[in-house]
């Protein structure tokens, strides 16, 4: 099926009309077709009666048949007027149109009818039969058994089809709106990525350059630059989280699977938070001591490291000085299990269901961040076909985050 483009560049899938139009024809006995605004028949003619079947077997709706030319003229008139039109073919068969609109612009036309308005005569049937290339007596045999469609009943059918078309066209408008919003979101993401990451990278580089190359900096200047370095890294992390979260919402986040050794992923993730743990005198215990070197799986190592790092960073942030973080790694059949348990502030039962929500911030000891880390982490694990869950005995009782990944 070839699609056309609506005024706002959203494509029309004409197959969406095929089933509703066929059901309309079957229910009413009318013949129905769908045309685009350029005068090309996209669907039909669809028939729902013996008379319609006979007409479809004639030359009536051939490429340049009299019925095709007749319908094309009605379509052109409907597109110009932007409203329904009605006429009779050979002063006998009633035909009507219904415009298809998107924000007031006609993008197509439904043509329906091809039934007699009153009881026909053998002479009228003979005249129409000669025009469409069928024996007159065959057409008369069908016509005399076919009940005429009165103007009132035709109006009822038109109202029914109008309601159907408005419903589908409202859906098209909604889809067009969503498409436009998605395009805007993608543009926003690209802008954020460039306009925010670039100056942050430049600022970070200048701070590192000052710390490494300028001799005899005053202690206060060094302390200030190091604080700035921390803040720049935090801002860069928040920009990355915002972009990842937006990609998750739009279904654009993806993973690149490859054979990996879990031990290396765990070491890299743990090493990034060790300095923060040491600063708070938090003990980090890893079981087994080889960090899971014996476990291999198909996964995105970079994304999986991001998940583990995020969970460990939160554990360090919410665990008081002198606390303990236990990391257990094991293979259980076809699953890889990673449990990260801390002795921190814990989570109240009523808050457990909201831990993985976007922009969900812990109210205690969480002065930085956007509250997106756990939301992104769960999505990454789910993209791997796994699960990420949390449990806690309550406030002050610590929390355990459990990663389950298929090998």
C-alpha positions as CSV (number, residue, x, y, z in Angstrom):
1,X,0.0,0.0,0.0
2,X,1.5,3.4,-1.0
3,X,1.0,6.1,1.6
4,X,0.5,9.8,1.0
5,X,1.6,12.7,3.2
6,X,-0.8,14.9,5.2
7,X,-0.4,18.7,5.3
8,X,1.7,18.4,8.5
9,X,3.9,15.6,7.0
10,X,2.3,12.7,8.9
11,X,1.9,9.7,6.5
12,X,-1.6,8.2,5.9
13,X,-1.8,4.5,6.1
14,X,-4.8,3.8,3.9
15,X,-5.0,0.2,5.1
16,X,-6.4,1.6,8.4
17,X,-9.6,2.3,6.4
18,X,-9.9,-1.1,4.7
19,X,-11.6,-3.1,7.5
20,X,-13.9,-0.3,8.7
21,X,-15.1,0.4,5.1
22,X,-15.6,-3.3,4.4
23,X,-17.7,-3.6,7.6
24,X,-19.7,-0.5,6.5
25,X,-20.4,-2.1,3.1
26,X,-21.4,-5.4,4.6
27,X,-23.7,-3.8,7.1
28,X,-25.4,-1.4,4.6
29,X,-25.2,-3.2,1.3
30,X,-23.5,-0.1,-0.2
31,X,-20.4,0.0,-2.3
32,X,-17.6,2.1,-0.7
33,X,-14.2,3.4,-1.9
34,X,-11.5,5.6,-0.4
35,X,-9.8,8.2,-2.6
36,X,-6.8,10.5,-1.8
37,X,-7.0,14.3,-2.5
38,X,-5.0,13.8,-5.7
39,X,-7.8,11.7,-7.3
40,X,-6.3,8.3,-6.8
41,X,-8.5,5.5,-5.6
42,X,-6.7,3.9,-2.6
43,X,-9.3,1.3,-1.4
44,X,-12.2,-0.3,-3.2
45,X,-14.6,-0.6,-4.6
46,X,-15.7,-2.7,-1.6
47,X,-19.1,-4.4,-2.1
48,X,-21.6,-5.7,0.4
49,X,-24.5,-6.9,-1.8
50,X,-25.3,-9.1,-4.9
51,X,-25.9,-5.9,-6.9
52,X,-22.6,-4.5,-5.9
53,X,-20.9,-7.8,-6.9
54,X,-22.5,-7.7,-10.3
55,X,-21.4,-4.1,-10.8
56,X,-17.9,-4.9,-9.7
57,X,-17.6,-7.5,-12.4
58,X,-18.5,-5.0,-15.1
59,X,-16.4,-2.2,-16.7
60,X,-18.0,0.3,-14.3
61,X,-14.9,0.7,-12.1
62,X,-12.2,-0.1,-14.6
63,X,-9.3,2.4,-14.7
64,X,-11.1,4.7,-17.1
65,X,-14.6,3.2,-16.7
66,X,-17.6,5.4,-16.4
67,X,-18.0,4.7,-12.7
68,X,-14.4,5.6,-12.0
69,X,-14.6,8.8,-13.9
70,X,-17.9,9.6,-12.2
71,X,-16.4,9.1,-8.7
72,X,-13.3,11.1,-9.6
73,X,-15.4,14.0,-10.5
74,X,-17.3,13.8,-7.2
75,X,-13.9,13.6,-5.4
76,X,-12.7,16.7,-7.1
77,X,-15.9,18.6,-6.2
78,X,-15.7,17.4,-2.6
79,X,-12.0,18.5,-2.3
80,X,-12.9,22.0,-3.6
81,X,-16.0,22.4,-1.5
82,X,-14.6,20.7,1.6
83,X,-18.0,19.2,2.2
84,X,-20.1,16.2,1.2
85,X,-21.6,15.9,-2.2
86,X,-24.4,13.7,-3.7
87,X,-25.3,12.8,-7.2
88,X,-26.9,10.0,-9.4
89,X,-25.1,7.9,-12.0
90,X,-27.3,7.6,-15.1
91,X,-30.1,9.2,-13.2
92,X,-30.6,6.1,-11.1
93,X,-27.8,4.9,-8.9
94,X,-27.3,7.2,-5.8
95,X,-23.7,8.1,-4.9
96,X,-22.4,10.3,-2.1
97,X,-19.1,11.5,-0.7
98,X,-17.6,12.1,2.7
99,X,-14.5,14.3,3.0
100,X,-11.6,13.2,5.2
101,X,-10.2,16.2,7.1
102,X,-7.1,16.9,9.1
103,X,-7.1,20.3,10.9
104,X,-9.6,21.5,8.3
105,X,-7.7,20.3,5.2
106,X,-9.1,17.6,3.0
107,X,-6.6,14.7,2.6
108,X,-9.0,12.2,1.1
109,X,-12.6,11.4,0.2
110,X,-14.9,8.4,0.9
111,X,-17.3,7.5,-1.9
112,X,-20.3,5.3,-1.1
113,X,-23.7,4.3,-2.4
114,X,-24.3,2.8,-5.9
115,X,-27.9,1.9,-5.0
116,X,-31.1,2.9,-6.6
117,X,-33.2,5.7,-4.9
118,X,-36.5,4.1,-6.0
119,X,-37.7,1.0,-7.9
120,X,-36.1,1.0,-11.3
121,X,-37.5,-0.2,-14.6
122,X,-36.3,-2.7,-17.2
123,X,-35.6,0.2,-19.6
124,X,-33.5,2.1,-17.0
125,X,-31.6,-1.1,-16.2
126,X,-31.0,-1.8,-19.9
127,X,-29.5,1.7,-20.4
128,X,-27.1,1.4,-17.5
129,X,-26.2,-2.2,-18.5
130,X,-25.2,-1.0,-22.0
131,X,-22.9,1.7,-20.5
132,X,-21.1,-0.8,-18.2
133,X,-20.9,-3.8,-20.5
134,X,-23.3,-6.3,-18.8
135,X,-26.4,-8.0,-20.2
136,X,-29.5,-5.9,-19.4
137,X,-31.5,-8.8,-18.1
138,X,-28.8,-9.8,-15.5
139,X,-28.8,-6.3,-14.1
140,X,-32.6,-6.2,-14.0
141,X,-32.8,-9.5,-12.2
142,X,-30.6,-8.1,-9.4
143,X,-32.2,-4.6,-9.4
144,X,-35.8,-5.8,-9.0
145,X,-34.8,-7.9,-6.0
146,X,-32.8,-5.0,-4.4
147,X,-34.7,-2.7,-2.1
148,X,-34.2,1.0,-2.9
149,X,-32.3,3.2,-0.5
150,X,-34.5,6.2,0.4
151,X,-32.9,9.7,0.9
152,X,-33.6,9.4,4.6
153,X,-31.9,6.0,4.9
154,X,-29.0,7.3,2.8
155,X,-28.7,10.2,5.2
156,X,-28.5,7.8,8.2
157,X,-25.7,5.8,6.4
158,X,-23.9,9.1,5.7
159,X,-24.1,10.1,9.4
160,X,-22.8,6.7,10.4
161,X,-19.8,7.0,8.0
162,X,-19.2,10.6,9.1
163,X,-19.0,9.5,12.7
164,X,-16.5,6.8,11.8
165,X,-14.4,9.1,9.7
166,X,-14.2,11.8,12.4
167,X,-13.2,9.2,15.0
168,X,-10.3,7.9,12.8
169,X,-9.3,11.3,11.8
170,X,-9.1,12.4,15.4
171,X,-6.8,9.5,16.0
172,X,-4.7,10.7,13.0
173,X,-4.5,14.2,14.5
174,X,-3.4,12.7,17.8
175,X,-0.7,10.6,16.1
176,X,0.4,13.7,14.1
177,X,0.7,15.7,17.4
178,X,2.7,12.9,19.0
179,X,5.0,12.8,16.0
180,X,5.6,16.5,16.2
181,X,6.2,16.3,20.0
182,X,8.7,13.5,19.4
183,X,10.5,15.5,16.8
184,X,10.6,18.5,19.2
185,X,11.9,16.2,21.9
186,X,14.6,14.8,19.7
187,X,15.7,18.4,18.7
188,X,15.7,19.3,22.4
189,X,17.9,16.4,23.3
190,X,20.4,17.2,20.5
191,X,20.4,20.9,21.7
192,X,20.9,19.9,25.3
193,X,23.7,17.4,24.4
194,X,25.6,20.1,22.5
195,X,24.8,23.3,24.3
196,X,25.3,21.9,27.8
197,X,27.9,19.2,27.4
198,X,30.3,21.4,25.4
199,X,30.8,24.3,27.8
200,X,30.9,21.8,30.8
201,X,33.7,19.9,29.0
202,X,35.6,23.1,28.3
203,X,35.2,24.3,31.9
204,X,36.4,20.9,33.2
205,X,39.4,21.0,31.0
206,X,40.4,24.5,32.1
207,X,40.1,23.5,35.8
208,X,42.3,20.5,35.3
209,X,44.8,22.6,33.3
210,X,45.0,25.2,36.2
211,X,45.5,22.5,38.8
212,X,48.2,20.7,36.8
213,X,50.2,23.5,35.2
214,X,50.0,26.6,37.5
215,X,52.6,26.4,40.2
216,X,52.4,27.8,43.7
217,X,48.6,28.2,43.7
218,X,47.4,29.3,47.1
219,X,45.8,26.6,49.2
220,X,42.5,28.4,49.1
221,X,42.7,28.6,45.3
222,X,43.4,24.9,45.0
223,X,40.5,24.1,47.3
224,X,38.2,26.3,45.3
225,X,39.3,24.7,42.0
226,X,38.8,21.2,43.4
227,X,35.3,22.1,44.6
228,X,34.6,23.5,41.1
229,X,35.8,20.3,39.6
230,X,33.4,18.3,41.7
231,X,30.5,20.5,40.8
232,X,31.2,20.4,37.1
233,X,31.3,16.6,37.2
234,X,28.0,16.6,39.1
235,X,26.4,18.9,36.5
236,X,27.8,16.8,33.6
237,X,26.4,13.7,35.3
238,X,22.9,15.3,35.6
239,X,23.0,16.3,31.9
240,X,23.8,12.6,31.0
241,X,21.0,11.4,33.3
242,X,18.5,13.8,31.7
243,X,19.4,12.7,28.2
244,X,19.3,9.0,29.2
245,X,16.0,9.4,30.9
246,X,14.5,11.1,27.8
247,X,15.9,8.3,25.6
248,X,14.2,5.9,27.9
249,X,10.9,7.6,27.7
250,X,11.0,7.8,23.9
251,X,12.2,4.2,23.5
252,X,15.5,5.4,22.0
253,X,17.8,3.8,24.6
254,X,19.5,0.7,23.4
255,X,22.2,-1.7,24.5
256,X,25.0,-3.4,22.6
257,X,25.4,-7.0,23.8
258,X,28.8,-8.7,23.7
259,X,30.5,-11.5,25.7
260,X,31.8,-10.0,28.9
261,X,33.5,-11.1,32.1
262,X,31.4,-9.9,35.0
263,X,34.4,-9.5,37.3
264,X,35.9,-6.7,35.2
265,X,32.6,-4.8,35.1
266,X,32.3,-5.1,38.9
267,X,35.9,-4.0,39.5
268,X,35.5,-0.9,37.3
269,X,32.2,0.1,38.9
270,X,33.5,-0.5,42.5
271,X,36.7,1.4,41.8
272,X,34.8,4.6,40.9
273,X,33.1,4.8,44.3
274,X,35.8,3.5,46.6
275,X,37.3,6.9,47.2
276,X,33.9,8.2,48.4
277,X,33.5,5.1,50.6
278,X,36.9,5.5,52.1
279,X,36.2,9.2,52.9
280,X,33.3,8.0,55.0
281,X,35.1,5.0,56.4
282,X,32.6,2.7,54.9
283,X,33.7,-0.9,54.6
284,X,32.9,-2.5,51.2
285,X,32.8,-6.3,51.2
286,X,32.7,-8.3,47.9
287,X,31.7,-11.9,47.7
288,X,33.4,-13.8,46.1
289,X,36.9,-12.3,46.3
290,X,37.4,-12.7,42.5
291,X,34.5,-10.3,41.9
292,X,32.8,-12.9,39.7
293,X,35.6,-13.5,37.3
294,X,34.3,-17.0,36.7
295,X,30.9,-15.6,35.4
296,X,30.6,-14.7,31.7
297,X,27.4,-13.4,30.0
298,X,26.1,-11.6,27.0
299,X,25.6,-7.9,28.0
300,X,26.5,-4.3,27.4
301,X,29.4,-3.9,29.8
302,X,29.4,-0.1,29.8
303,X,25.7,0.1,30.6
304,X,25.9,-2.7,33.2
305,X,28.8,-0.9,34.9
306,X,26.6,2.3,34.9
307,X,23.9,0.3,36.8
308,X,26.2,-1.1,39.4
309,X,28.0,2.2,39.9
310,X,24.7,4.0,40.4
311,X,23.6,1.5,43.0
312,X,26.9,1.7,44.8
313,X,27.0,5.5,44.7
314,X,23.5,5.7,46.3
315,X,24.6,3.1,48.9
316,X,27.6,5.2,49.9
317,X,25.6,8.4,49.9
318,X,22.9,7.0,52.2
319,X,25.1,5.0,54.5
320,X,26.5,6.8,57.6
321,X,30.2,6.9,58.4
322,X,31.6,3.6,59.6
323,X,28.8,1.7,57.8
324,X,29.1,-1.4,55.7
325,X,28.1,-2.2,52.0
326,X,28.0,-5.9,51.1
327,X,28.2,-6.9,47.4
328,X,27.2,-10.5,46.6
329,X,27.8,-12.0,43.1
330,X,26.7,-15.4,42.1
331,X,25.4,-17.5,39.2
332,X,22.1,-19.4,39.9
333,X,21.3,-21.6,37.0
334,X,20.6,-19.4,34.0
335,X,20.6,-16.2,36.1
336,X,23.3,-13.9,37.3
337,X,22.5,-12.5,40.7
338,X,24.0,-9.3,42.1
339,X,22.9,-8.1,45.5
340,X,24.0,-4.7,47.0
341,X,23.1,-4.3,50.6
342,X,23.9,-1.3,52.8
343,X,23.5,-0.4,56.5
344,X,22.2,3.0,55.6
345,X,19.1,5.0,56.3
346,X,16.7,2.5,54.7
347,X,13.4,3.0,53.0
348,X,10.0,3.4,54.5
349,X,7.5,0.7,53.4
350,X,5.2,3.4,51.8
351,X,8.2,4.7,49.7
352,X,9.4,1.3,48.3
353,X,6.9,1.5,45.3
354,X,8.3,4.9,44.2
355,X,12.0,4.2,44.4
356,X,12.4,3.7,40.7
357,X,10.2,6.6,39.6
358,X,11.7,9.4,37.4
359,X,12.7,12.5,39.3
360,X,12.2,10.7,42.6
361,X,14.5,12.2,45.2
362,X,15.2,10.8,48.7
363,X,14.4,13.6,51.1
364,X,17.4,12.9,53.4
365,X,21.0,13.4,52.5
366,X,20.3,14.0,48.8
367,X,21.2,17.6,48.0
368,X,22.3,16.9,44.4
369,X,21.1,15.0,41.4
370,X,17.8,14.8,39.5
371,X,16.5,11.6,41.0
372,X,16.9,9.8,37.6
373,X,19.7,7.3,38.4
374,X,17.5,4.4,39.7
375,X,14.9,5.0,37.0
376,X,17.6,4.7,34.3
377,X,19.3,1.7,36.0
378,X,16.1,-0.3,36.1
379,X,15.4,0.4,32.4
380,X,19.0,-0.7,31.5
381,X,18.5,-4.0,33.4
382,X,15.1,-4.5,31.7
383,X,16.7,-4.0,28.3
384,X,18.9,-6.9,29.2
385,X,15.8,-9.0,29.9
386,X,16.4,-8.8,33.7
387,X,14.9,-7.2,36.8
388,X,16.0,-4.7,39.3
389,X,14.2,-4.7,42.7
390,X,14.7,-3.2,46.2
391,X,13.8,-4.3,49.7
392,X,14.2,-2.7,53.1
393,X,13.1,-3.4,56.6
394,X,12.3,0.3,57.1
395,X,13.9,3.5,58.2
396,X,17.4,3.1,59.6
397,X,17.5,-0.6,58.6
398,X,19.4,-0.3,55.4
399,X,18.3,-1.4,51.9
400,X,19.1,-4.2,49.4
401,X,19.1,-3.8,45.7
402,X,18.8,-7.0,43.7
403,X,19.9,-7.3,40.0
404,X,18.8,-10.4,38.1
405,X,20.2,-10.9,34.6
406,X,19.8,-13.9,32.2
407,X,23.1,-15.4,31.2
